[in-house]
Amino acid sequence: MTNSVEYEGCLIDKLYKNFIIWFVFNFNKNKMTKEYQSKKYVKYIQIQIACPNDEIADRIANYLVANKIVACIQIIPMSKSMYLWNWQIEIENEILLVAKTRWKYFSKIEKIVKEIHSSHNPEIIALPIVKISDDYALKIDEALWLKTIDFEDNKTISDNK
């Protein structure tokens, strides 16, 4: 009985309890690393792209949606942007694009935006979507013409449509 301990009314082995504590601690610690925030764990992302005018915003949005690189884009009209440039505070009106897609498409999107955008250093920011409903994830996958695999049942949920 010296190797056992009572935990929530049950006798468990001390070694097993120590393993569980170690596992939970290390798993939670690893969730905070960059690897956790990378494509290994984050499947979907939301990308913000700031555009100087409607023409560039429309060109970027049309290209990305038409080529099935993003599932959808919200075009948020004229927002005010304030930033420091050459030690001066600058204020400009911008159009903000908010796109939903998969992590693996970020580099492709970045390249396309830099080709179309008028700025040599456009704002392209990816935010991980850490929680998403199954229905909306399926909608993204269908828009991108991807197959979604249910890893528990190892079967295809949706085919390319």
Protein Blocks (a to p, Z undefined) as FASTA:
>chain_A
ZZpcceehiacdfklmmmmmmmmmmmmmmmmpmklmmmklmmbdcdddddfbfklmmmmm
mmmmmnopafbdcddehidddddeehiacddddddddddddfklmmmmmmmmmmmpmbfb
dcddddddfbdcfklmmmmmmmnopacddfklopafbdcZZ
